[in-house]
Amino acid sequence: MISIIICSRDKSVLDIVSNNITQTIGVPFEIIGIDNSRGEYGICKAYNIGAKKSKYDILCFVHEDISFVTQNWGQNVVNHLKDETVGLIGVVGADPMSKMPCTIAPSLLNHEANIIVYSNDQKHCNHINTNKTNTSIIKQVTGVDGVFMCTRRNVYLQYHFDEKTLKGFHAYDADYSLQVLQTYKVCVVFDVLMHHYSSGHADKKFMDSYLKLCYKWRKHLPISYKQYTQKEKVNQHWKVMVVFINKLFELKYSYAFILKQYFYFSFNNYFRIIPFLTILKRILLPKGYALI
């Protein structure tokens, strides 16, 4: 029923998650571990290699630093993907996607999630569950996080991971979500719970990948499954801009690079002279000045 595809950097970690999957999935499955211990593949290429080797109709792309809590979670995945209007499901997602990298601005996103996340030092964990009312076990989003992504084979045959544009380990999940959104719904499900033993880190590699994503999809962004007024979109655009520019300063990009990105993402149908000049004035102040 389900082909589990994992880009693996450590065989011992792969063995641990494979054992956990065997004990919890509850349906026929196979695990395809792509050995990437020498770092020869980006994650898009590894996933495409794994998909070509798979035999089942449901493809599950998952990180190896996880463990499942839910028993028989595989049947829940199968049930969700019986809906032909749904093309991709995950356990963490958000809406909307802006013209600029927006994952760096979590307070501006409408998150949906059911996951237990650990700090990078493994000392702390937090069960994030946004489905407080329990009114639905599946909710629509614009994109899902790559920790767990499940789709049908017929969807994957339409949309492959973009290994030409994204050669590293970031933004592949947002890119794949945007591809699938062209035809299907993308959703977060709340009846699959897992531990994720990492909280991630937004470094320069992360930012560079998301910039490639935004350049690639510039004619389609921003995108949301919800309906926003033009005023709401404008306000959201400039709020994300502030966080984006601050992050570029924090990551110590060159001054010229920051200005280039600012002009690139400013001049569009959300351009407004007052926020543009306000932010520009602050950028031109001594380097390192925080906008917010």
C-alpha positions as CSV (number, residue, x, y, z in Angstrom):
1,M,0.0,0.0,0.0
2,I,2.6,2.5,1.1
3,S,6.2,3.1,-0.1
4,I,8.2,4.9,2.5
5,I,11.1,6.9,0.9
6,I,13.8,8.2,3.2
7,C,16.9,10.2,2.2
8,S,19.3,8.7,4.8
9,R,22.6,10.1,6.1
10,D,23.1,7.6,8.9
11,K,22.3,3.8,8.5
12,S,21.9,3.4,12.3
13,V,19.2,6.1,12.4
14,L,17.5,4.6,9.3
15,D,17.4,1.2,11.1
16,I,15.8,2.8,14.2
17,V,13.0,4.6,12.2
18,S,12.5,1.5,10.0
19,N,11.8,-0.5,13.1
20,N,9.4,2.1,14.4
21,I,7.6,2.1,11.1
22,T,7.3,-1.6,11.1
23,Q,5.7,-1.6,14.5
24,T,3.3,1.2,13.9
25,I,2.2,1.5,10.2
26,G,-0.4,-1.2,10.2
27,V,-0.7,-1.7,6.4
28,P,1.5,-3.4,3.8
29,F,4.6,-1.2,3.1
30,E,8.1,-1.0,1.9
31,I,11.0,1.2,3.0
32,I,13.3,2.6,0.4
33,G,16.3,4.2,2.1
34,I,18.5,6.2,-0.3
35,D,22.0,6.2,1.1
36,N,23.2,9.7,1.1
37,S,25.9,9.3,3.8
38,R,28.5,10.9,1.5
39,G,26.2,13.8,0.6
40,E,26.1,13.0,-3.2
41,Y,22.5,13.9,-3.6
42,G,20.2,16.8,-2.9
43,I,17.0,15.7,-1.3
44,C,15.0,16.3,-4.5
45,K,17.2,13.9,-6.4
46,A,17.2,11.4,-3.6
47,Y,13.4,11.4,-3.5
48,N,13.0,11.1,-7.2
49,I,15.4,8.1,-7.2
50,G,13.4,6.5,-4.4
51,A,10.1,7.1,-6.1
52,K,11.4,5.3,-9.3
53,K,12.2,2.3,-7.1
54,S,8.9,2.2,-5.3
55,K,6.1,-0.3,-6.1
56,Y,3.1,0.9,-4.1
57,D,0.4,3.4,-5.0
58,I,1.0,5.7,-2.0
59,L,4.4,7.4,-1.7
60,C,5.4,8.7,1.7
61,F,8.5,11.0,1.9
62,V,9.7,11.2,5.4
63,H,12.8,12.4,7.4
64,E,14.8,9.7,9.2
65,D,15.0,11.7,12.6
66,I,11.4,10.9,13.5
67,S,9.3,8.2,15.2
68,F,5.6,7.6,14.9
69,V,3.3,7.6,17.9
70,T,0.0,6.7,16.2
71,Q,-0.7,3.0,15.8
72,N,-2.0,2.0,12.3
73,W,-1.2,5.5,11.0
74,G,-0.8,4.0,7.5
75,Q,-4.5,3.2,7.2
76,N,-5.3,6.8,8.1
77,V,-3.0,8.0,5.3
78,V,-4.7,5.6,2.9
79,N,-8.2,6.9,3.9
80,H,-7.2,10.6,3.5
81,L,-5.8,10.0,0.0
82,K,-8.9,8.2,-1.2
83,D,-10.2,11.7,-1.7
84,E,-9.1,12.4,-5.3
85,T,-9.3,16.1,-4.7
86,V,-6.5,15.8,-2.1
87,G,-3.1,15.5,-3.7
88,L,-0.7,15.9,-0.8
89,I,-0.9,15.6,3.0
90,G,1.4,16.3,5.9
91,V,1.4,16.8,9.6
92,V,2.7,20.4,9.6
93,G,1.6,23.2,7.2
94,A,0.7,26.8,6.8
95,D,-1.0,29.5,4.7
96,P,-0.3,31.7,2.8
97,M,2.9,31.7,0.7
98,S,4.2,35.2,0.1
99,K,6.3,36.7,-2.6
100,M,9.3,36.6,-0.3
101,P,10.5,33.7,1.9
102,C,7.7,33.6,4.5
103,T,8.7,30.6,6.7
104,I,11.0,33.0,8.5
105,A,7.9,34.9,9.6
106,P,5.9,32.3,11.6
107,S,3.8,35.0,13.4
108,L,2.4,36.0,10.0
109,L,1.4,32.5,9.0
110,N,-1.7,30.5,9.8
111,H,-0.1,27.3,11.0
112,E,-1.8,23.9,11.2
113,A,0.2,21.1,12.9
114,N,0.0,18.0,15.0
115,I,3.6,17.0,15.9
116,I,5.9,16.6,18.9
117,V,9.0,18.7,18.1
118,Y,12.3,18.5,20.0
119,S,15.0,21.2,20.4
120,N,18.2,20.5,18.5
121,D,20.0,19.6,21.7
122,Q,17.1,17.1,22.5
123,K,16.6,18.6,26.0
124,H,13.1,20.0,25.4
125,C,10.1,19.0,23.4
126,N,6.7,20.5,22.6
127,H,3.5,18.9,21.3
128,I,2.2,21.4,18.8
129,N,-1.5,20.8,18.1
130,T,-3.5,23.6,16.4
131,N,-6.7,21.5,16.1
132,K,-8.0,22.6,19.5
133,T,-11.6,22.1,18.6
134,N,-11.2,18.7,17.1
135,T,-13.8,19.6,14.5
136,S,-11.8,18.1,11.6
137,I,-9.0,15.6,11.2
138,I,-7.9,17.2,7.9
139,K,-7.5,20.9,7.1
140,Q,-6.4,22.7,3.9
141,V,-3.2,24.6,3.8
142,T,-1.0,26.1,1.1
143,G,2.1,24.1,1.8
144,V,3.2,21.2,4.1
145,D,6.5,20.7,5.8
146,G,8.9,18.1,4.5
147,V,9.2,16.1,7.7
148,F,6.3,14.0,6.4
149,M,4.7,14.3,2.9
150,C,2.4,11.7,1.4
151,T,0.9,11.6,-2.1
152,R,-0.5,9.2,-4.6
153,R,1.5,7.7,-7.4
154,N,-0.7,9.4,-10.0
155,V,0.0,12.8,-8.4
156,Y,3.8,12.1,-8.3
157,L,3.7,11.1,-12.0
158,Q,2.4,14.6,-12.7
159,Y,4.7,16.4,-10.4
160,H,8.3,15.4,-9.6
161,F,10.6,17.0,-7.1
162,D,12.6,19.8,-8.8
163,E,16.2,18.6,-8.6
164,K,17.3,21.1,-11.2
165,T,16.4,24.2,-9.3
166,L,16.8,22.9,-5.7
167,K,20.0,20.9,-5.3
168,G,20.2,21.1,-1.5
169,F,18.0,20.2,1.4
170,H,15.6,23.2,1.7
171,A,12.5,24.6,0.1
172,Y,11.7,21.3,-1.7
173,D,8.6,20.8,0.4
174,A,7.2,24.3,-0.4
175,D,8.1,23.8,-4.1
176,Y,6.4,20.4,-4.2
177,S,3.3,21.8,-2.5
178,L,3.0,24.6,-5.0
179,Q,3.3,22.1,-7.8
180,V,0.5,19.9,-6.4
181,L,-1.7,23.0,-5.7
182,Q,-2.0,23.5,-9.4
183,T,-4.4,20.6,-9.6
184,Y,-5.2,19.3,-6.1
185,K,-5.7,20.4,-2.5
186,V,-2.8,20.3,0.0
187,C,-3.7,19.4,3.6
188,V,-2.6,18.8,7.1
189,V,-4.0,15.7,8.9
190,F,-4.4,15.4,12.6
191,D,-4.7,11.6,13.0
192,V,-1.0,10.9,12.5
193,L,1.2,11.9,15.4
194,M,5.0,11.7,15.4
195,H,8.1,12.8,17.2
196,H,10.5,15.0,15.2
197,Y,13.9,15.1,16.9
198,S,15.0,18.4,15.3
199,S,13.7,22.0,15.2
200,G,15.7,23.1,12.1
201,H,17.7,26.2,11.5
202,A,17.3,29.0,9.0
203,D,20.8,29.6,7.8
204,K,22.2,31.0,4.6
205,K,21.6,27.7,2.7
206,F,18.0,27.8,3.8
207,M,17.6,31.4,2.7
208,D,19.3,30.8,-0.7
209,S,17.1,27.9,-1.4
210,Y,13.9,29.8,-0.5
211,L,15.0,32.7,-2.7
212,K,15.4,30.3,-5.6
213,L,11.8,29.1,-4.8
214,C,10.5,32.7,-4.8
215,Y,12.2,33.5,-8.1
216,K,10.8,30.4,-9.7
217,W,7.2,31.0,-8.6
218,R,7.3,34.8,-8.8
219,K,4.4,35.0,-11.3
220,H,2.2,32.9,-9.0
221,L,3.0,34.3,-5.6
222,P,1.5,35.2,-3.2
223,I,-0.9,32.3,-3.0
224,S,-3.5,31.1,-0.5
225,Y,-6.4,28.8,-0.5
226,K,-8.3,31.5,1.5
227,Q,-9.7,34.7,0.1
228,Y,-8.0,37.9,1.2
229,T,-8.9,41.5,0.3
230,Q,-6.3,43.5,-1.6
231,K,-5.7,45.6,1.5
232,E,-5.0,42.5,3.5
233,K,-2.6,41.3,0.9
234,V,-0.7,44.6,0.8
235,N,-0.4,44.7,4.6
236,Q,0.8,41.1,4.7
237,H,3.3,41.8,1.9
238,W,5.0,44.6,3.8
239,K,5.0,42.8,7.1
240,V,6.8,39.9,5.6
241,M,9.1,42.3,3.9
242,V,10.3,43.7,7.2
243,V,11.0,40.2,8.6
244,F,12.7,39.2,5.4
245,I,15.1,42.2,5.3
246,N,15.9,41.8,9.0
247,K,16.7,38.1,8.4
248,L,19.1,39.1,5.5
249,F,20.9,41.4,7.9
250,E,21.0,38.8,10.6
251,L,22.6,36.3,8.2
252,K,25.2,38.9,7.2
253,Y,24.4,39.1,3.5
254,S,26.2,42.0,1.8
255,Y,24.6,45.4,1.8
256,A,24.4,45.4,-2.0
257,F,22.6,42.0,-2.0
258,I,20.1,43.2,0.6
259,L,19.2,46.3,-1.4
260,K,18.9,44.2,-4.6
261,Q,16.4,41.8,-2.9
262,Y,14.5,44.8,-1.5
263,F,14.0,46.4,-4.9
264,Y,13.3,43.0,-6.6
265,F,10.4,42.2,-4.2
266,S,9.1,45.7,-3.8
267,F,8.0,46.6,-7.3
268,N,4.8,44.7,-8.0
269,N,1.1,45.2,-7.6
270,Y,1.5,45.4,-3.8
271,F,3.9,48.4,-4.1
272,R,2.9,51.3,-1.9
273,I,5.1,54.4,-1.6
274,I,4.9,55.0,2.2
275,P,5.9,51.5,3.4
276,F,8.5,51.4,0.7
277,L,10.2,54.6,1.7
278,T,9.9,53.9,5.4
279,I,11.7,50.6,5.1
280,L,14.2,51.9,2.6
281,K,15.1,54.7,5.0
282,R,15.8,52.2,7.8
283,I,17.8,50.0,5.5
284,L,20.0,53.0,4.6
285,L,20.8,53.6,8.3
286,P,24.0,52.0,9.7
287,K,24.2,48.3,8.9
288,G,22.7,46.0,11.5
289,Y,19.8,48.3,12.4
290,A,16.7,46.3,13.1
291,L,13.6,47.3,11.2
292,I,11.3,45.9,14.0
